Amino acid sequence: MSKIINLTPHTVKIIGENGEVVAEYPSTGNARVNSNFSEVGKVDGFPILKTTYGETDGLPNPDGETTYIVSMVVAMANPHRSDIVSPNTAPQAVVRDASGAVFGVRSFSRY
């Protein structure tokens, strides 16, 4: 795959070992999964909602040449797609700025 398209709503930055930005992928769209919720119980009077996922909007069909960067939810809802990855936001892979906001990631994940 030679082309990378970011379908998250944010620029994705890959951070190298020395803390430098080694790649940057600006947002070019927003793939989203349709969600449905049903109440399955209560905790301390508050509803517990079960989420089920439906179709994904904004995710092109595979073309054999493109890798799509998508959110973790989109990636998890489409495990059959080998052309999608999501930013790896596990504690050991995420890089945060001084205020604690995510600045970038060190790798991608596939589900």
N, C-alpha and C positions, 0 to 999 in steps of 0.2 A: 504494500500500500504506500502510495507516494504523497497523497494529499491529506491534510489534517484540517477538519472544520470543527470549530467550537460551537456547539448548540446549547451551551449554558448561558444564563443571563449575565455572566461576569467574564472578564478577561482571566484566563488561566495562565499563571506563571510557574515555570519549572525552575527550581532552585538547585544549583550545583553544590558540591561538597564545601566550597569556600564561601557559601552564602550569596553568591552572585546569581542573577537571573540569567539562565542559559537558553531559555526559550519562552516566548510569550505568544499566546493564542487569543486574539480579540474575539469577543462574542459576535457571531454572525447570524444568530437566530435563537430560538428557544424551544427545544423539544420538551414536551410535557406529557405526563401520563394522566389520563382521566381516572379520577378516584370516586369510589362510592363508599359510604359509611353506614353502618348499622349498629344500633345500640345492643350490646351483649351483656350488660350488667351495670352495676354501680359500685363505686368506692367512696365511702363516706358521703353518700348522696350525690356524687358527681358521676355523670355517665361515662362508661367505658365504650369507646367506639372501635369497631373492627373495620379496618380499611381493606377494600378489595380494589385491585387495579384493572382497568379496562384497556382500551386502545391508546396508543401513543400518537400524539399529534406533533407534527413538525420534524419527524425523523424520516429522511429520505430512504428509499430502498437501497440495499447494498449495490455498489457498482464495481466492486473488485479493486478499486483504486483509492478509495477514500476511507480514512479512519475518522469517526465522529466522536468528539468529546461531549459527553452528556452528564447529567446529574446522576448520583448514585441510584436514585429511585428509578429513573429511566433505564439505567443499565440493569438493575435487578428485575425490572418488569420485562426485559428483553434478553434473557440469558442465552437464547439461541443465536444471537447476533455476534459474530466474531469481529465485526467491524466497528464496535463501539467500546469505549473506555470511559472511565470517570476519574476525576482527580482523587488521588488517595489522601483522604483527610484523617487517616489514623494518627494518633498522637505522635508516633515516631516519624511520620512522613510529612506532616504539615509544618510550615514555617509561619510563625506569627510575628507581627510587628510589636512595638513597645506597648501599645494599648491592648494587645491580646487578640486583635483582629487577624484573620488569615491573610497572609501576604502572598504565599505561594505554597507549592507542594514539591516533593522530591520525586514523585512517581505517579503512575496511573494504576487503576484497579480494573479488573474485569470480573464479572460475576457469572 
